[in-house]
């Protein structure tokens, strides 16, 4: 049974659990990451493509997901911890332990002994506290403020030990760290020096240090000889470029202009698989969504949300946008999840959609709305316009936005429909952030007592059967309310040429640069 509803956590500012219009994830058995044969080779330069350039090298402003700049964050700042896909547990890196003795209300973080920042200053508990408080501060405008806001207070017990008290119990709080910029700790002195200082000389404890940042061109990194985990990193240098266009990313890789690309477009991953390139996708639940702003017309009317949801042919969108390669989210959880239930999300029913549209029009409310899309989402918008053009009393407009605008747009809820993502391995804590009525990351603005109570119970329970029962309620309410339309599984992927060894992903598709090596490089 679902236990008594818990107190809610109201996050202080907008979360950017945001991705561009990405393609699907796929099951792990489709991945092909074998790397070259032979011993690890040290030296050389790794040429890496990410999908977006950060606006700052402040770790609080770098996204720790496949969509943006996770390799850069991992390279400059290292990682406190990562998840282990084989055991389902946590593997520690700069941290040595992170545990709770009271079911997730209080955690103790223990750091590895003897670690230093790249400038020789101590990597200590005070630095972690400062970094997490920095993310939590609304003035920082970090996309990860909801996760940091789970922390009620923290105190340094000694140089290596930080005690963290949460607002309410979150047994899976480690996920909130390793999936976000909370996993990256910068020197407090470099953060206090201001954005210009950290953009030119970021001080972290990662495997690489900044050599040069030519904006809109290349970020050059060089090996940190003081990195704690010798003989890593294996590469001497990294050159990271951002390429937003999917075709250009793939062509750059196959033409030899890059060794490895972080990829969120399933069409590219499918091409890589067919071409015999290394490829992998972290399998996640949920997916990329169209978020319907239920706080204002037209989608404050549940009939409008339902009409839009059931008017769509997701297979048609898949064919038009992803060449039929995408995996579609017919249910909230993937069949491999212990929380899977055969509860279909919105399915196509154009006759019922037209009936609802006629009903709205008879009340003087024909359905007209604007979709806010990234430049890469043009094909999605056109596919939806084409599909809905055959129905009466519905009009779809489009506007193009870019990554630099999205924080302000989401924070002000300045949209009718916007593409976003509610994606997760374990559903905690991201499902709560994406759907709970008290979460600033709930960009639909939907508030539903039943769904909120179920999300609260699933968050605090350590019993899998209780969590499964709670998530079943969440799925049922999603079908009823349609606050978001899941239209494709997300693809936190990586593709690489055959000479790249040591490819390892964690969290939301984040790649570890310290274990990469290249057998040959012209």
Wavefront OBJ file of the C-alpha trace (Angstrom):
o trace
v 0.000 0.000 0.000
v 1.005 3.581 -0.530
v 1.994 5.159 2.760
v 0.932 8.526 4.082
v 1.791 11.452 1.891
v 5.086 13.065 2.824
v 5.975 16.717 3.065
v 6.789 18.250 -0.271
v 10.027 19.833 -1.350
v 9.616 23.142 -3.138
v 12.691 23.794 -5.250
v 13.940 27.338 -5.403
v 14.391 27.864 -9.132
v 13.833 26.349 -12.508
v 15.538 23.083 -13.350
v 16.858 22.552 -16.824
v 16.410 18.804 -17.217
v 16.581 19.830 -20.793
v 17.642 18.146 -23.957
v 17.220 19.029 -27.561
v 14.822 16.940 -29.611
v 16.838 13.773 -29.195
v 16.226 10.296 -30.474
v 15.563 7.120 -28.637
v 17.488 5.002 -26.263
v 17.948 1.352 -26.980
v 18.594 -1.769 -24.969
v 22.127 -2.403 -23.831
v 22.512 -5.516 -25.974
v 22.511 -3.384 -29.129
v 25.699 -1.605 -28.035
v 29.064 -2.405 -29.542
v 31.885 -1.047 -27.409
v 34.876 -3.319 -27.686
v 37.741 -0.971 -28.519
v 41.008 -1.910 -30.171
v 42.875 -5.053 -29.167
v 46.157 -4.926 -27.323
v 47.488 -3.037 -24.322
v 46.487 0.476 -23.343
v 48.500 3.087 -25.219
v 49.509 6.298 -23.463
v 49.893 9.613 -25.253
v 48.222 11.357 -28.160
v 45.360 13.778 -28.575
v 41.712 12.799 -28.367
v 39.403 14.662 -30.758
v 35.940 14.745 -29.204
v 32.613 16.157 -30.378
v 29.977 17.288 -27.917
v 26.584 18.686 -28.858
v 26.732 22.117 -27.274
v 29.349 24.524 -25.971
v 28.912 25.628 -22.344
v 28.253 29.265 -21.545
v 30.834 29.114 -18.765
v 33.415 26.737 -17.296
v 31.847 27.173 -13.875
v 30.912 23.530 -13.167
v 27.495 24.616 -11.880
v 26.673 25.811 -15.408
v 27.852 22.727 -17.321
v 25.301 20.021 -18.060
v 26.274 16.522 -16.941
v 24.304 14.736 -19.661
v 24.967 13.570 -23.174
v 23.250 16.586 -24.695
v 25.808 19.196 -23.718
v 29.301 19.091 -22.223
v 29.797 16.204 -19.788
v 33.218 15.155 -21.113
v 34.453 18.683 -20.458
v 33.121 18.710 -16.895
v 34.602 15.288 -16.147
v 37.938 16.325 -17.656
v 38.347 19.567 -15.687
v 36.838 18.559 -12.362
v 36.929 14.769 -12.112
v 34.004 12.886 -10.572
v 32.991 12.213 -6.999
v 31.197 9.003 -7.895
v 29.668 7.074 -10.785
v 27.005 4.411 -11.080
v 27.912 0.854 -11.944
v 25.554 -0.524 -14.625
v 26.563 -4.110 -13.839
v 25.904 -4.039 -10.093
v 23.399 -1.189 -9.922
v 25.517 0.276 -7.135
v 27.873 3.234 -6.753
v 31.574 3.240 -7.608
v 33.644 5.913 -5.910
v 36.265 8.122 -7.539
v 37.247 11.371 -5.766
v 34.886 10.307 -3.003
v 35.602 7.212 -0.943
v 32.150 6.675 0.539
v 28.670 8.206 0.569
v 26.254 6.536 2.932
v 23.250 7.072 5.168
v 22.439 5.453 8.509
v 18.918 6.868 8.752
v 17.163 5.775 5.534
v 18.251 8.750 3.469
v 17.624 11.716 5.760
v 21.301 12.323 6.476
v 24.350 11.318 4.428
v 28.057 11.288 5.210
v 30.455 11.978 2.342
v 34.024 10.773 2.808
v 36.646 12.027 0.360
v 39.693 10.182 -0.914
v 42.809 11.005 1.081
v 45.582 13.150 -0.390
v 43.761 14.610 -3.415
v 44.730 18.105 -4.545
v 43.330 20.604 -6.995
v 45.435 21.232 -10.083
v 46.990 24.314 -8.418
v 48.134 22.281 -5.417
v 45.430 23.443 -3.000
v 43.617 20.760 -0.966
v 40.570 19.009 -2.364
v 38.634 18.863 0.885
v 35.179 18.745 2.437
v 35.075 22.535 2.669
v 35.430 22.707 -1.126
v 32.553 20.270 -1.650
v 30.330 22.220 0.730
v 31.182 25.466 -1.056
v 30.483 23.911 -4.466
v 27.131 22.466 -3.491
v 26.062 25.712 -1.798
v 27.131 27.509 -4.989
v 24.807 25.338 -7.094
v 21.999 25.795 -4.574
v 22.300 29.601 -4.667
v 19.599 31.005 -7.017
v 22.013 33.751 -8.100
v 24.216 31.112 -9.736
v 21.330 30.132 -12.038
v 22.499 26.535 -12.196
v 20.305 24.078 -14.106
v 20.826 21.666 -11.213
v 19.430 23.818 -8.427
v 16.497 21.399 -7.776
v 18.883 18.576 -6.910
v 21.079 20.819 -4.758
v 17.955 22.185 -3.066
v 17.288 18.749 -1.638
v 20.047 19.660 0.840
v 18.712 21.380 3.950
v 22.106 21.909 5.550
v 25.656 20.598 5.521
v 28.597 20.773 7.897
v 32.263 19.926 7.641
v 33.293 17.320 10.213
v 36.935 17.251 9.167
v 39.053 17.751 6.045
v 37.721 14.602 4.394
v 34.195 14.365 5.822
v 31.010 16.296 5.032
v 27.677 15.617 6.739
v 24.614 16.450 4.637
v 21.061 16.734 5.995
v 18.274 16.591 3.419
v 14.935 18.376 3.478
v 13.256 14.981 3.533
v 14.564 11.424 3.167
v 15.830 10.600 -0.331
v 17.484 7.165 -0.134
v 18.701 7.440 -3.743
v 20.279 10.878 -3.322
v 23.543 9.624 -4.844
v 21.763 9.659 -8.225
v 21.110 13.380 -7.824
v 24.857 13.904 -7.455
v 26.283 11.710 -10.174
v 23.720 12.761 -12.793
v 24.361 16.489 -12.327
v 27.045 19.120 -11.882
v 27.086 18.259 -8.159
v 29.558 15.557 -9.215
v 32.093 18.269 -10.161
v 33.915 20.330 -7.542
v 35.937 23.430 -8.388
v 38.407 25.207 -6.148
v 36.433 27.681 -3.983
v 39.050 30.342 -4.730
v 38.481 30.007 -8.476
v 34.712 30.269 -8.048
v 35.043 33.308 -5.799
v 37.236 35.019 -8.398
v 34.240 35.337 -10.742
v 33.106 33.980 -14.079
v 35.841 35.572 -16.180
v 38.508 34.039 -13.959
v 37.066 30.547 -13.985
v 36.470 30.706 -17.745
v 40.151 31.438 -18.336
v 41.697 29.381 -15.519
v 39.315 26.782 -14.052
v 40.851 24.943 -11.099
v 39.602 21.421 -10.550
v 40.909 18.011 -9.530
v 40.195 16.368 -12.856
v 42.477 14.502 -15.254
v 42.976 17.533 -17.531
v 43.502 21.283 -17.249
v 42.494 24.071 -19.602
v 45.018 25.117 -22.232
v 42.792 27.281 -24.450
v 39.116 28.045 -25.000
v 38.383 29.566 -28.390
v 34.661 30.182 -28.165
v 32.556 28.693 -30.942
v 35.623 26.739 -32.063
v 37.694 24.463 -29.823
v 38.425 23.799 -26.167
v 41.980 22.484 -25.736
v 42.898 20.568 -22.595
v 46.217 19.161 -21.452
v 47.068 16.304 -19.125
v 47.032 17.027 -15.372
v 50.243 15.381 -14.167
v 49.006 15.698 -10.561
v 45.815 13.701 -11.165
v 45.287 11.314 -8.271
v 44.698 8.177 -10.357
v 48.076 7.689 -12.106
v 48.901 6.529 -14.751
v 45.604 7.983 -15.901
v 44.737 9.968 -17.924
v 46.178 8.014 -20.808
v 45.817 10.803 -23.390
v 48.140 13.811 -23.337
v 45.573 16.229 -24.711
v 41.905 16.629 -25.583
v 40.393 18.869 -28.232
v 36.654 19.295 -27.754
v 34.381 20.870 -30.332
v 30.624 21.465 -30.241
v 28.603 20.488 -33.315
v 24.851 20.824 -32.998
v 23.919 19.522 -36.441
v 23.477 15.740 -36.425
v 24.633 15.159 -40.011
v 27.723 17.303 -39.506
v 28.592 15.437 -36.293
v 28.428 12.075 -38.016
v 30.278 13.206 -41.135
v 33.035 14.759 -39.036
v 33.526 11.496 -37.188
v 33.596 9.181 -40.208
v 35.864 11.530 -42.176
v 38.504 11.389 -39.439
v 37.855 14.838 -38.002
v 37.033 13.322 -34.626
v 37.729 10.147 -32.674
v 34.565 10.088 -30.562
v 31.224 11.887 -30.539
v 28.626 12.141 -27.824
v 25.375 11.454 -29.589
v 21.704 12.002 -28.836
v 20.298 11.288 -32.283
v 19.257 7.704 -32.825
v 19.565 7.999 -36.603
v 23.277 8.673 -36.169
v 23.655 5.777 -33.749
v 21.906 3.523 -36.246
v 24.260 4.703 -39.003
v 27.251 4.039 -36.765
v 26.036 0.542 -35.944
v 25.511 -0.280 -39.632
v 28.957 1.112 -40.471
v 30.658 -1.033 -37.841
v 31.636 1.896 -35.629
v 31.690 1.563 -31.870
v 28.356 2.644 -30.415
v 26.478 2.474 -27.133
v 23.354 3.900 -25.531
v 22.560 4.067 -21.823
v 19.029 2.577 -21.532
v 16.717 4.986 -19.714
v 13.039 5.204 -18.879
v 10.768 8.093 -19.703
v 11.954 10.006 -22.716
v 11.936 13.225 -24.647
v 8.642 15.026 -24.283
v 6.450 17.772 -25.521
v 5.590 19.699 -22.360
v 2.096 21.215 -22.366
v 1.869 24.344 -20.229
v -1.210 23.644 -18.127
v -0.996 26.934 -16.230
v -2.607 28.958 -19.013
v -4.826 28.629 -22.064
v -5.190 26.589 -24.124
v -3.700 23.681 -22.168
v -5.198 24.590 -18.815
v -8.191 22.709 -20.245
v -7.579 18.939 -19.890
v -9.617 18.330 -23.043
v -7.124 20.341 -25.085
v -4.224 18.333 -23.675
v -5.943 15.054 -24.426
v -6.988 16.093 -27.923
v -3.410 16.999 -28.821
v -1.993 13.832 -27.278
v -4.313 11.373 -28.989
v -4.253 13.171 -32.344
v -0.579 12.301 -32.827
v 0.777 9.334 -34.748
v 4.106 8.644 -33.034
v 5.125 6.121 -35.672
v 4.636 8.824 -38.292
v 6.823 11.210 -36.261
v 9.443 8.484 -35.964
v 9.500 8.004 -39.726
v 9.565 11.720 -40.497
v 12.168 12.765 -37.922
v 14.265 9.688 -37.201
v 13.957 7.625 -40.384
v 12.045 5.022 -38.410
v 15.054 4.193 -36.205
v 13.791 5.553 -32.885
v 12.438 3.527 -29.997
v 9.074 4.876 -28.903
v 7.958 5.266 -25.278
v 4.640 3.435 -25.346
v 4.922 2.996 -21.570
v 6.634 5.153 -18.954
v 9.101 2.445 -17.961
v 11.135 0.276 -20.276
v 10.273 -3.420 -20.114
v 13.631 -4.083 -18.438
v 12.651 -1.916 -15.441
v 11.384 -3.513 -12.201
v 8.679 -0.821 -12.246
v 7.376 -1.678 -15.710
v 3.608 -2.002 -16.076
v 1.736 -2.458 -19.332
v -0.071 0.861 -18.952
v 0.036 2.504 -22.396
v 0.617 6.223 -22.563
v -1.500 8.300 -24.936
v -2.353 6.356 -28.087
v -3.687 7.664 -31.378
v -7.476 8.103 -31.551
v -8.176 10.767 -34.154
v -11.959 10.337 -34.006
v -11.997 11.110 -30.289
v -9.507 13.924 -30.825
v -11.811 15.518 -33.392
v -14.774 15.150 -31.052
v -12.907 17.000 -28.317
v -11.757 19.692 -30.758
v -15.336 20.190 -31.947
v -16.490 20.470 -28.342
v -13.866 23.103 -27.572
v -14.683 25.055 -30.735
v -18.410 25.055 -29.878
v -17.447 26.801 -26.632
v -15.458 29.412 -28.537
v -12.096 27.799 -27.794
v -10.668 26.360 -31.027
v -7.264 24.903 -30.245
v -4.367 27.110 -31.379
v -0.911 26.962 -29.838
v 2.778 27.615 -30.504
v 5.534 25.011 -30.244
v 8.885 26.330 -28.970
v 11.570 24.245 -30.666
v 15.355 24.192 -30.909
v 16.784 24.568 -34.428
v 17.234 20.778 -34.537
v 13.499 20.385 -33.878
v 12.323 21.818 -37.197
v 11.508 18.381 -38.618
v 9.481 17.530 -35.516
v 7.421 20.710 -35.774
v 6.759 20.215 -39.470
v 5.719 16.587 -38.939
v 3.222 17.627 -36.264
v 1.844 20.457 -38.380
v 1.354 18.046 -41.270
v -0.388 15.433 -39.134
v -2.773 17.870 -37.474
v -3.600 19.796 -40.645
v -6.207 17.178 -41.519
v -8.207 17.914 -38.349
v -10.638 20.790 -37.851
v -10.373 23.510 -35.201
v -6.673 23.107 -34.492
v -3.740 25.288 -35.566
v -0.066 24.721 -34.733
v 2.478 27.559 -34.904
v 6.241 27.249 -34.410
v 8.959 29.456 -32.967
v 12.675 28.670 -32.853
v 14.636 29.031 -29.618
v 18.266 28.279 -28.760
v 20.040 26.873 -25.727
v 20.998 30.331 -24.484
v 17.309 31.251 -24.169
v 15.955 28.100 -22.637
v 16.653 28.835 -18.965
v 14.724 32.104 -19.093
v 11.919 30.592 -21.172
v 11.463 27.660 -18.815
v 11.765 29.784 -15.690
v 9.072 32.177 -16.891
v 6.975 29.369 -18.423
v 6.909 31.425 -21.603
v 5.577 28.728 -23.919
v 2.521 26.721 -24.878
v 4.488 23.608 -25.827
v 8.226 23.059 -25.458
v 10.428 20.028 -25.973
v 12.139 18.797 -22.844
v 12.942 15.476 -21.231
v 11.872 13.393 -18.281
v 14.465 10.643 -18.386
v 15.846 8.339 -15.731
v 17.554 5.066 -14.932
v 16.250 4.629 -11.437
v 13.280 7.012 -11.408
v 14.548 8.835 -8.336
v 15.011 11.728 -8.196
v 14.369 12.805 -11.797
v 10.782 11.594 -12.112
v 9.833 13.591 -9.021
v 11.533 16.679 -10.444
v 9.764 16.348 -13.779
v 6.220 15.682 -12.586
v 5.658 16.716 -8.951
v 3.441 19.725 -8.351
v 5.966 21.242 -5.904
v 8.958 20.894 -8.219
v 10.320 23.835 -10.172
v 11.347 21.279 -12.793
v 7.688 20.413 -13.429
v 7.428 22.573 -16.533
v 3.885 21.519 -17.356
v 2.763 23.128 -14.097
v 0.353 20.268 -13.470
v -0.664 19.768 -9.848
v -2.391 16.516 -9.028
v -2.777 15.310 -5.431
v -2.811 11.619 -6.328
v 0.298 11.781 -8.501
v 2.147 13.970 -6.000
v 1.396 11.572 -3.138
v 2.561 8.603 -5.193
v 5.777 10.372 -6.195
v 6.434 11.285 -2.568
v 5.936 7.706 -1.410
v 8.083 6.247 -4.172
v 10.833 8.710 -3.250
v 11.139 7.766 0.410
v 10.385 4.039 0.296
v 13.196 1.506 0.298
v 10.824 -1.361 -0.454
v 10.703 -2.187 -4.168
v 7.127 -3.495 -4.077
v 5.929 -0.270 -2.406
v 7.771 1.790 -4.997
v 6.254 -0.289 -7.824
v 2.744 0.294 -6.453
v 3.377 4.026 -6.188
v 4.766 4.277 -9.718
v 1.742 2.398 -11.035
v -0.411 5.252 -9.716
v 1.918 7.760 -11.390
v 1.495 6.003 -14.728
v -2.293 5.930 -14.386
v -2.430 9.639 -13.605
v -0.189 10.475 -16.563
v -2.625 8.714 -18.870
v -5.495 10.684 -17.371
v -3.850 14.110 -17.222
v -1.527 14.265 -20.275
v 0.757 16.986 -18.821
v 3.511 15.868 -21.179
v 3.566 13.795 -24.350
v 6.400 11.282 -24.439
v 7.188 10.977 -28.126
v 10.563 9.212 -28.219
v 12.904 7.388 -25.865
v 16.014 9.453 -25.281
v 19.408 8.255 -26.497
v 22.340 9.089 -24.236
v 24.745 7.649 -26.743
v 28.342 7.623 -27.869
v 29.843 6.663 -31.230
v 33.536 6.246 -31.932
v 36.047 4.996 -34.417
v 37.568 1.567 -33.871
v 40.915 2.833 -32.600
v 39.423 4.404 -29.446
v 39.743 2.342 -26.289
v 38.410 2.721 -22.759
v 34.962 4.135 -23.554
v 32.949 4.208 -20.332
v 29.649 5.985 -19.689
v 27.887 6.711 -16.418
v 24.765 8.527 -15.277
v 22.971 10.202 -18.162
v 25.484 9.106 -20.798
v 28.452 11.038 -19.390
v 31.804 9.749 -20.755
v 34.907 9.442 -18.571
v 37.898 11.020 -20.379
v 40.646 9.694 -18.092
v 40.225 6.107 -19.306
v 40.149 6.922 -23.026
v 43.127 5.892 -25.146
v 43.888 5.773 -28.841
v 45.792 2.981 -30.507
v 46.894 5.001 -33.514
v 46.373 8.572 -34.530
v 47.597 10.259 -37.689
l 1 2 3 4 5 6 7 8 9 10 11 12 13 14 15 16 17 18 19 20 21 22 23 24 25 26 27 28 29 30 31 32 33 34 35 36 37 38 39 40 41 42 43 44 45 46 47 48 49 50 51 52 53 54 55 56 57 58 59 60 61 62 63 64 65 66 67 68 69 70 71 72 73 74 75 76 77 78 79 80 81 82 83 84 85 86 87 88 89 90 91 92 93 94 95 96 97 98 99 100 101 102 103 104 105 106 107 108 109 110 111 112 113 114 115 116 117 118 119 120 121 122 123 124 125 126 127 128 129 130 131 132 133 134 135 136 137 138 139 140 141 142 143 144 145 146 147 148 149 150 151 152 153 154 155 156 157 158 159 160 161 162 163 164 165 166 167 168 169 170 171 172 173 174 175 176 177 178 179 180 181 182 183 184 185 186 187 188 189 190 191 192 193 194 195 196 197 198 199 200 201 202 203 204 205 206 207 208 209 210 211 212 213 214 215 216 217 218 219 220 221 222 223 224 225 226 227 228 229 230 231 232 233 234 235 236 237 238 239 240 241 242 243 244 245 246 247 248 249 250 251 252 253 254 255 256 257 258 259 260 261 262 263 264 265 266 267 268 269 270 271 272 273 274 275 276 277 278 279 280 281 282 283 284 285 286 287 288 289 290 291 292 293 294 295 296 297 298 299 300 301 302 303 304 305 306 307 308 309 310 311 312 313 314 315 316 317 318 319 320 321 322 323 324 325 326 327 328 329 330 331 332 333 334 335 336 337 338 339 340 341 342 343 344 345 346 347 348 349 350 351 352 353 354 355 356 357 358 359 360 361 362 363 364 365 366 367 368 369 370 371 372 373 374 375 376 377 378 379 380 381 382 383 384 385 386 387 388 389 390 391 392 393 394 395 396 397 398 399 400 401 402 403 404 405 406 407 408 409 410 411 412 413 414 415 416 417 418 419 420 421 422 423 424 425 426 427 428 429 430 431 432 433 434 435 436 437 438 439 440 441 442 443 444 445 446 447 448 449 450 451 452 453 454 455 456 457 458 459 460 461 462 463 464 465 466 467 468 469 470 471 472 473 474 475 476 477 478 479 480 481 482 483 484 485 486 487 488 489 490 491 492 493 494 495 496 497 498 499 500 501 502 503 504 505 506 507 508 509 510 511 512 513 514 515 516 517 518 519 520 521 522
